[in-house]
Amino acid sequence: MQSFRIITPQAGVPLTIGRKPDNSLVLDNPMVSRYHAKLEFENDIWRLKNLTQNSVTQVNGNDVDTCTIEDGDVILIGPLQLRVTLKGSRLQLLLMESVEQDVVQSKPLTLEWASLDDMHMDMPEGTSARLVATSNASAPKAQIKFKGKVVDVHLKPTHQIELENGASTRLPGSIIKFENNELTCKSMPLGFEVAVKNLDVFAGKKQLLSDINFTLPAGEILAIIGRSGQGKSTLLRLLQGIHKCGPQSDVHIGSFDYRNEEIRKHIAFLEQDPELRRDLTVKETLLDGARSGMSNGDFKKNATGRLEKFSELFGLSERLQNPVKTLSGGECRRVALAKELMGNPGLIVLDEPLSGLDPYNSKILCTHLKQLAFLGHTIILTTHSYEALEIANKVLVLHHGEQAFYGSPTEAYRYFESDDPETILTNLNDETATQWKALFSKRTVATTHTPASQPLPCYFPQTDLAPAFFYKIGLTAKQWFRDKGKFLTLLLQPLVIGFLFSQIFSSLSSLWIVAFAIILSANWLALSLSIREIVQEKQILQTEFRKGVSVLSTLLAKALLPSLVAWIQTLVVYIFIGFKTSAWISWPMLLLSTIIMVLPPVAAGLIVSSFAKNSGQANAMLPLLIIPQVALAGALVPLDQMLPIGRALSSIIWSRYNQANLLNLFLERTDPPINIIGALVITLCFYIVVAVKLNCSKKAK
């Protein structure tokens, strides 16, 4: 991650900037004067005063002696940039710390390993390099060794790479070249270049996008505009992996195919209303994002520092202990963005990020997006907003699923004879779209003779995330027990069900029916706990799986807490019934039997939860799961009295095995192993289906 610094001057206290250590902001760069500039708050405005005659002091590209500072200004102090965020009297300056170092640094190599950590470049910690002798003594190779593994575009992992004389390679944030026994590192934006060529997108036989072409440089912002239904969200869904591109289409992100699993770990996708775990605090949410985006070692060492910086950057420092459910819509979007940034993505994709926000919050979010581009992130967003178009470097206009313009905002305003996005869309029609495509075709033909440069080999550090199983269990428990309504339901359900059964059963009741009542309760309790467990945070889980969080660990963690709670609830119900019926069995057998009762319905609930589109759809499936357990368990109609199809279906109904198992225990008969094995086999099959489904959900089409 490229480090940055946030400076917050205090109103009433002048902020001096310069190279001498007694300045308020010390910039150790030879191009910065000893006392370079001063910021003061006077008469309710912030003013910048130039103190040097020997170096550059500019605001928005213009030399200044003194000027008023406004939100979004770019201050140049020598070669260093300060980005301004101004809200009322509160001034915030964003400084890239890496630009205080030389942009290009070199290191002579010998036959001994030498650490590259002292080069202060944005490369994996613990990287070292040395010369490797070859048969040609005048042309040795450079060998670069990494503490952890790196992967290439084919996802092949390695601990070290070799460079021949004159060869270069790219790591996130830097380009490394070996020449004349010297390794040269050039700092680059952390963001990814996005190259789209001949893009066609289909949904079945219907074509949604046709012949889209553009190249977005790293560290820039692309705004996609167009009327509703013209293909804006379709393009974003392609990058998400939801849609499939045509066979002749070519979409590359950072020189990787957009479907490459490794590159997808470094892309952040935010919907209009980003999904967050609402019962977590802001701090817990950001650390949750860090766990799914940072390697285990990086998380332990740097997660707290990143949290503090992004909290300050997004104005969340005073909200860290607040539950997410208490935040406003604008604050939730900032939290979602900060959460994704904890993993340091190279590309941020946002679908209508300003939709529904008031002008004040829209301006704040746009300022943050501009700051992120300054930090090196590449950003693609859809918008109808003037504010978003103002911060964009490039504009893509879509019309009827085709490209109607691509260029800078200034070029767009000139071409459409407009000065705001609404007028662009008003002036957009078939004629303007056709004319621009003709101009684009001529431009393309004129530049086809330019040979394409060979892309550099790219490597990514392999992200080894922290173990997820116990963390996920704790995370689920927090959400359950902080939801007071749900927690109360967990307590009351077994008490109410047990009490009602205790009023209808007696020592004269049929053990057949008693066993059935207990099994039906176990099914209801287990299904009601698990059937929404995945679907209610499906968007979050898909993002985590795409970033490398273990599907199996998450699934087992999601199953454990519902199974444990449903097991305890079933025991409570059993105790109520047992006192009335004297249907007692030994505790070891009782504990085992109730475990076997709840495992299959929990697994069945997770299957429905993984396939359902929303919680309402999942809840609607409850009767379809419960009724077969009632009809085919063998309690209402004995198995030998069922028709052949009914008997065949009962063999895949877990309640049949639970019913036979519990009844045998009540009657003190030997229980065949099939009653336990059958239920466990059904459970295992269910979990295999869920694991396959969740694993497929993270892959791009």
RAURRA-V488258 format. One record per helix or strand. SS is the DSSP state (A for helix, B for strand). FROM is the first residue (numbers start at 1). LEN is the number of residues. If there is no record, write none. Layout:
SS:FROM:LEN, SS:FROM:LEN
This chain:
B:4:4, B:15:4, B:25:2, B:37:6, B:45:6, B:57:3, B:62:2, B:66:3, B:74:4, B:80:8, B:90:7, A:97:4, B:104:5, B:114:2, A:117:3, B:128:5, B:141:11, B:157:7, B:168:4, B:174:6, B:182:6, B:194:10, B:206:11, B:221:5, A:232:9, B:244:2, B:250:4, B:256:2, A:261:4, B:267:4, B:281:1, A:282:12, A:296:18, A:317:3, B:323:1, A:324:3, A:329:13, B:347:4, A:359:16, B:378:5, A:386:6, B:394:6, B:402:6, A:409:7, A:421:7, A:430:17, B:457:5, A:469:14, A:484:21, A:511:20, A:535:12, A:551:31, A:587:25, A:615:6, A:622:11, A:639:3, A:644:7, A:654:13, A:674:24
